[in-house]
Amino acid sequence: MAIRRIKAFFDLEASGGIVLAMAAIAAMIIANTPLNTWYESFIHAPVAIQLGSFAIAKDAHHWINDGLMAIFFFLVGLELKREVLIGELSNLKQIILPAGAALGGMIMPAIVYMAFNYHEPDFWKGWAIPTATDIAFALGILSLLGNRVPNSLKVFLVSIAIFDDIGAILIIALFYTSDLSLGSLAIAGLCLPFLYILNRRNVTSITPYLLIGIIMWIAVLKSGIHATLAGVVLALFIPLFDKTDPEHSPLEELEHDLQNTVSYGILPLFAFANAGISLKGAGVAELFHSVPLGIAAGLFLGKQIGVMFMCWLIFKLGISTMPKGMNFKQIYGAALLCGVGFTMSLFIGGLAFGGATPLFDERLGIIMGSIVSGIAGYIMLKVTLKDSVNRTSVDLTRAP
């Protein structure tokens, strides 16, 4: 009985988001109890890999953020490649609306954040924190509404999140890169021709790709560019099809194999290591500091304004039409859910500010903005979808 219940839970579409939320809540509780000493010891525990004179020595927190999250970005890269080649992003007409919505949903949160922090140049580097959407949480909330959710709405939200991921990857590469080591960058670049040859020769075994990928990850880590980007680049070379066996897709097989590991292992561990906010000594000044307040406002207000304005503009110009089975109220509900920016926002926040500072903790803004956006989006869609069901029922009773 217990095994069946566990299996049923993990079969739920919302299970990944639930596990992620539980890990974040556990971290926050532990960080505000006497167990905080253990928590700090865990995330700052030194971990080193050494081969002769070559060594990579970091604490557990950095291994999770730079190492394990590279696997998450690798999975994101696989999903992006599949969607572009054979998925929802393969049709230009289908991608205009979510691409425009995602663009608005990245620009406006940054503007809102800067409106709160224009007075202090040291805080400007946090502008990208509220631009991201957490697809695991957003889809988890959407799935709580059951089969009333039209498939077109789900595809719309997923597509926005995918473009958000592309934007986040570009933002990290362009704006959160430290001093470059040209030697290490050259080594990373030398890996690309080998990956290309493997792809062109239809090498479907994943092992050689991963071996070269590890070398590339180490080189990128040492280069000054964030190491997780190596995961995205590696994913682009994994073959989608096996030329000798059209039924076999190395990319989709690898994507399937990694999904549970990332959803139930890497992302919850990342959330646990990054969401441990200690509220000891925190007062109104810290809570309403311009940085966390700007992030929260960017996620809740900026996201919905940006997404809705771009959708309205696209419809007004006749560039795209309303997806079948959707209406503006449902788009607004999805726009609210786009303000759930937990995972990627925490990741960018760590790059921008390196965790808590004596003046503020940017994670407070991320959590506040994400919670309010998630609750508002759920309520809006629940009411909207209920109204749609009621109207359908009335129409059926009136039918001859």
Residue pairs with C-beta under 8 A, 6 or more apart in sequence:
9 15
10 260
10 264
12 18
12 143
13 139
13 140
13 143
14 139
14 140
14 141
14 143
14 144
15 140
15 263
15 264
16 136
16 140
16 263
16 264
16 267
17 136
17 137
17 139
17 140
17 141
17 143
18 140
19 263
19 264
19 268
20 136
20 137
20 140
20 263
20 267
20 268
20 271
20 342
20 343
21 137
21 140
22 268
23 267
23 268
23 269
23 271
23 272
23 275
24 271
24 272
24 275
24 342
24 367
26 272
27 39
27 271
27 272
27 273
27 274
27 275
27 276
27 277
28 275
28 276
28 277
30 36
30 38
30 39
30 276
31 39
31 276
31 277
31 278
32 278
32 279
32 280
36 276
36 278
39 276
42 60
42 273
43 59
43 60
43 61
43 64
43 273
43 276
44 59
44 60
44 61
45 59
45 60
46 57
46 58
46 59
47 57
47 58
47 59
47 60
47 63
48 55
48 56
48 57
48 58
49 55
49 56
49 57
50 56
50 57
56 218
56 221
58 66
60 273
61 273
61 274
64 269
64 270
64 273
65 228
65 270
65 273
65 274
65 347
65 350
66 221
66 226
66 227
66 228
67 217
67 227
68 266
68 269
68 270
69 228
69 266
69 270
69 347
70 217
70 227
70 228
70 230
70 231
71 231
71 258
71 261
71 262
71 266
72 228
72 231
72 262
72 266
72 267
72 270
73 169
73 228
73 229
73 231
73 232
73 235
74 213
74 231
74 232
74 234
74 235
74 258
75 231
75 235
75 255
75 258
75 259
75 262
76 165
76 169
76 231
76 232
76 235
77 231
77 232
77 233
77 234
77 235
77 236
78 235
78 238
78 251
78 254
78 255
78 258
79 162
79 255
80 89
80 162
80 165
80 166
80 232
80 235
81 235
81 236
81 238
81 240
81 251
82 240
82 251
82 252
82 255
83 89
83 90
83 159
83 162
84 90
85 240
86 240
88 94
88 95
88 155
88 158
88 159
89 95
89 159
89 162
93 320
94 159
95 159
96 314
96 319
96 320
97 156
97 311
97 314
97 320
97 323
98 156
98 159
98 160
98 162
98 163
99 159
99 163
100 310
100 311
100 313
100 314
100 319
100 320
101 156
101 160
101 306
101 307
101 310
101 311
101 314
101 335
101 338
102 159
102 160
102 161
102 162
102 163
102 164
102 167
102 307
103 163
103 167
103 306
103 310
104 305
104 306
104 307
104 308
104 309
104 310
104 311
105 131
105 133
105 160
105 164
105 302
105 303
105 306
105 307
105 310
105 335
105 338
106 131
106 164
106 167
106 306
107 306
108 298
108 302
108 303
108 305
108 306
108 309
109 130
109 131
109 298
109 299
109 302
109 303
109 306
110 127
110 128
110 130
110 131
110 298
110 302
111 302
112 130
112 294
112 297
112 298
112 301
112 302
112 305
113 126
113 127
113 129
113 130
113 294
113 295
113 297
113 298
113 302
114 124
114 127
114 294
115 294
116 290
116 291
116 293
116 294
116 297
117 123
117 124
117 126
117 127
117 290
117 291
117 294
119 290
120 290
123 290
123 291
123 294
125 175
125 352
125 353
126 291
126 294
126 295
126 349
126 352
126 353
126 362
128 168
128 171
128 175
128 176
128 348
128 352
129 295
129 298
129 341
129 345
129 348
129 349
129 352
129 362
129 365
129 366
130 294
130 295
130 296
130 297
130 298
130 299
130 302
130 303
130 341
130 345
130 365
130 366
130 369
131 164
131 167
131 168
131 171
131 298
131 341
131 348
132 164
132 165
132 167
132 168
132 341
132 343
132 344
132 345
132 347
132 348
133 160
133 161
133 164
133 303
133 337
133 338
133 339
133 340
133 341
133 344
134 161
134 340
134 341
134 342
134 343
134 344
134 345
134 370
135 157
135 158
135 161
135 162
135 164
135 165
136 263
136 267
136 343
137 340
137 342
137 343
137 370
137 374
138 157
138 161
138 337
138 338
138 340
138 374
138 377
139 154
139 157
139 158
139 161
141 337
141 340
141 374
141 377
141 378
142 149
142 153
142 154
142 157
142 337
142 381
143 149
144 378
145 378
145 381
145 382
145 385
148 385
148 386
148 388
148 389
149 381
149 385
150 325
150 326
150 330
151 325
152 323
152 324
152 325
152 326
153 323
153 325
153 326
153 330
153 334
155 323
156 323
156 326
156 331
156 334
157 334
157 337
157 338
160 307
160 334
160 338
161 338
164 338
164 344
165 344
168 344
168 347
168 348
169 229
169 232
171 348
172 226
172 228
172 229
172 348
172 351
173 225
173 226
173 229
176 226
176 348
176 351
176 352
177 224
177 225
177 226
178 224
179 224
180 223
180 224
180 225
181 222
181 223
181 224
184 219
184 220
184 221
184 222
184 223
184 224
185 219
185 220
185 223
185 224
185 225
187 215
187 219
188 216
188 219
188 220
188 223
188 230
191 212
191 213
191 215
191 216
191 219
192 216
192 233
194 212
195 209
195 212
195 213
195 216
195 234
195 237
196 237
198 208
198 209
198 212
198 237
199 237
199 238
199 239
202 239
202 242
202 243
202 244
203 209
203 239
204 239
204 242
204 248
204 250
206 238
206 250
206 254
209 234
209 237
209 238
210 234
212 234
213 230
213 231
213 234
216 230
216 233
216 234
217 227
217 230
217 231
217 234
219 230
220 226
220 227
220 229
220 230
221 227
221 230
226 351
238 250
238 251
238 254
239 250
239 251
240 249
240 250
240 251
240 252
241 248
241 249
242 248
242 249
242 250
267 343
270 343
270 346
270 347
271 342
271 343
271 346
274 346
274 347
274 350
274 363
275 346
275 363
275 367
277 356
277 361
277 363
277 364
277 367
278 356
282 361
282 364
286 292
286 359
286 360
286 361
286 364
287 364
289 359
289 360
291 353
291 359
291 360
291 362
291 365
292 360
292 361
292 362
292 363
292 364
292 365
292 366
292 368
293 365
294 365
295 345
295 349
295 362
295 365
295 366
295 369
296 364
296 365
296 366
296 368
296 369
296 372
297 369
298 369
299 339
299 340
299 341
299 345
299 365
299 366
299 369
299 370
299 372
299 373
300 336
300 339
300 369
300 372
300 373
300 376
302 339
303 335
303 336
303 338
303 339
303 341
303 373
304 332
304 335
304 336
304 338
304 339
304 373
307 331
307 334
307 335
307 338
308 331
308 332
308 335
311 328
311 331
311 335
314 320
315 321
315 322
322 328
327 384
327 388
329 380
329 384
329 387
330 381
330 384
330 385
332 380
332 384
333 377
333 380
333 381
333 384
334 377
334 381
335 377
336 373
336 376
336 377
336 380
337 373
337 374
337 377
337 378
337 381
338 373
339 369
339 370
339 372
339 373
339 374
339 376
339 377
340 370
340 373
340 374
340 377
341 366
341 369
341 370
341 373
342 366
342 367
342 370
345 366
345 370
346 363
346 366
349 362
349 363
349 366
352 362
353 362
355 361
355 363
356 363
